[in-house]
Amino acid sequence: MSSLYQPPLIPGLGSNVGPGLTGNVAQTKNPFFSVGNQFLPRNLNDIIRWVRFITVQSPVTTEVIRKLSTYPITEFVYSVRDPGAKKKYEQIEKAFKLKTTLGDIGFQYHTVGNVFISIYFPINRFYTCKSCKSLFGAQHSNFLKFRDFKFYGTCPSCGNSGEFLVQDTASKNIADMNLIIWDPLDIAVHYNPITGKSKYYYKIPSDLKKKIQQGDRFFLDTLPWELIEAVKDQKNFEFADGFIYHLKNVNVGFSINGIAVPPLVCHFSLVFYTAMLRRANESIATDYMAPLRAVFPQPQTGNSDPVVAVSMRNFVSRMEEAFVRHKQDNNHILIAPMPIGYQALSGEGKTLLVNAEIQQAEQTLLLSLGVSQELLSGTTNWTSSTVGLRLMKNTLDSYVGQVLEMLDWISGKVSSYLGMEKSQIGLTPFQLTDDDALKSILMALAQQNNISMTTIFEALGRSYEEELERQREDAKSKARNDVRTQYEVNRAQYLEALEIGKATEEDTSYTDALKEAQSIAQQLTNADPNTTKQVLDSLMIENYATWLMVSKLLQENRTAQTQQMNQQVQQGVQEQAVGGGGAEGQDGGP
């Protein structure tokens, strides 16, 4: 493969242009010949390795890509109406760990640019005796030994020793399914640029080959037998047509042999430049941040030299002893026979640090990734009219569109394997920002009936038809729930009434007291207030329980009488109004 970084030829000059080359030399220095360019990779596999290294070494790049990968992944929506089928798809979502896996897929999509995905459908592997045709499951066949890519052993059923055949059956256990994200370094693509079709091959890693050759049953009992035969034949494993899904990020603008160039290739120079600045800061911090402190005897006059008059050995020992005592006691006082000078050497690292340059380089890196500093720090406060926000949303919409296509492929494969109805797996629409001003305007227009509900729901990222459908479903669910609730309430009342009836048959004291209270209340309903008060006061003293029951019954009777009187008055007013209208019509007639 030709180098991705080979510069185009300069008109009128040969191809060997640049420092240290034997061909024609350009008149000026090549502006693209920098220190960082000397470390740029020269083939696709090296680019992928560098991308992975950079995502570890550049926290800014990693955090931005993580946000871009996970932000638009919302809750899953299934188009099937059958509750059983929907439950199965929810089980598939749980088995695939779909939301977490989509985050990993998005991260690889934005960094490496190529995501190779396939689905592992579980198998039940059996080993068959050639003699008696007995079947032994993989978990109960420890007596077999793997040698020369065949299984040998003594059959527990017939006692025959020899080779056992491998027989696989499909398993429908959803919990054992898995969504595989293949390492792009292990995938080889055979691409036809005319038809646009590709063949995909798995370059089996050496460690996996070694485990298979050594007879590791953990792999032999679960891996597809075609993969084991590929190891036997020392060939790459060829994927069947439609078995692997290739998600490509072509934001760079081109691909090589059917493989998209990793998008981060455009940021290598910026990352290298930032790394050089950080290395410079590291060197400055190592050598210039901690100052060296020097203590010395200071002359009292210009002509005196304390070095001549004082023993320097004694001076050094006294000063070291004073420093030790000061560490032990901060209030220790040193008595010196002469002035002592103090000077700090170095320590100017703070003024030498290149923090401003690093910040500017990281800002440039963020702009090259299409995001802002506010998005990285989580303090974004834009409105939906911002051009940058619109551009970013369009980019994310393109990414979400490809994710939905991949989910449709997954749904088709799984539904075909399990023999169930295919569901359109979707994502709830995401909003990049909440524009409160726009929402207020839309609500005001809706109150004046100057805007359609479809427009409002589209502005909120929702479908009006879907919301109407959900309202219908909610209404039906509520109706079913109301019927069931009423049935259970009536049933509970009936059962409780039966229990009360049984209790009443055994003890009639309450019913007798209730009859007595009803008789008293009936007598007091039409009595004058003084009589009623005297009777109630007497009951309160003699029988408090009866007083409570009579008071409650009186209150209910009075309430019923008041309501009846109000109804009669209202009816009389209506009759008067009707009679008056008829008379007026008669008087006004010809």
Secondary structure, 3 states (H helix, E strand, C coil): CCCCCCCCCCCCCCCCCCCCCCCCCCCCCCCCCCCHHHHCCCCHHHHHHHHHHHHHHCHHHHHHHHHHHHCCCCCEEECCCCHHHHHHHHHHHHHHCHHHHHHHHHHHHHHCCEEEEEEECCEEEEEEECCCCCEEEHHHCCCCEEECCEEEEECCCCCCEEEEEEEEEECCCHHHCEEEEECHHHEEEEECCCCCCEEEEECCCHHHHHHHHCCCHHHHCCCCHHHHHHHHCCCCEECCCCCCEEEECCCCCCEECCEECCHHHHHHHHHHHHHHHHHHHHHHHHHHCCCEEEEEECCCCCCCCHHHHCCHHHHHHHHHHHHHHHHHCCCCCCCCCCCEEEEEECCCHHHHCCHHHHHHHHHHHHHHHCCCHHHHHCCCCCCCCCHHHHHHHHHHHHHHHHHHHHHHHHHHHHHHHHCCCCCCEEECCCCCCCCHHHHHHHHHHHHCCCCCHHHHHHHCCCCHHHHHHHHHHHHHHHHHHHHHHHHHHHHHHHHHHHHHHHHHHHCCHHHHHHHHHHHHHHHHHCCCHHHHHHHHHHHHHHCHHHHHHHHHHHHHHHHHHHHHHHHHHHHHHHHHHHHHHHHHHHHCCC
